[in-house]
């Protein structure tokens, strides 16, 4: 779900695909409840994945222009 110009997703699964992490994510709505019917695939560079110590289960805020991200566990 898009909230004030950014997306909030929760990482459900992760697969290393060469130089990127292919993640399946669940979109979170305005009330921060996850909608299991709304899943998307998001690519993260290995550098970003490692730098932010991301893992399955993390909730990630993705801000445009889609290179700045913030997350919480």
LINJO-V608222 format. One record per residue. RES is the residue in one small letter. D_LAST is the distance of its C-alpha to the last C-alpha in whole Angstrom. Layout:
BEGIN
{{RES,D_LAST} {RES,D_LAST}}
END
This chain:
BEGIN
{{x,18} {x,20} {x,19} {x,21} {x,21} {x,18} {x,16} {x,13} {x,12} {x,9} {x,10} {x,13} {x,14} {x,15} {x,19} {x,20} {x,23} {x,25} {x,24} {x,21} {x,18} {x,19} {x,16} {x,16} {x,14} {x,14} {x,15} {x,14} {x,17} {x,18} {x,17} {x,14} {x,15} {x,14} {x,18} {x,18} {x,22} {x,20} {x,19} {x,19} {x,19} {x,17} {x,19} {x,17} {x,19} {x,19} {x,19} {x,16} {x,14} {x,15} {x,15} {x,11} {x,10} {x,9} {x,8} {x,9} {x,7} {x,5} {x,6} {x,9} {x,11} {x,15} {x,17} {x,21} {x,23} {x,20} {x,19} {x,17} {x,13} {x,11} {x,7} {x,4} {x,0}}
END
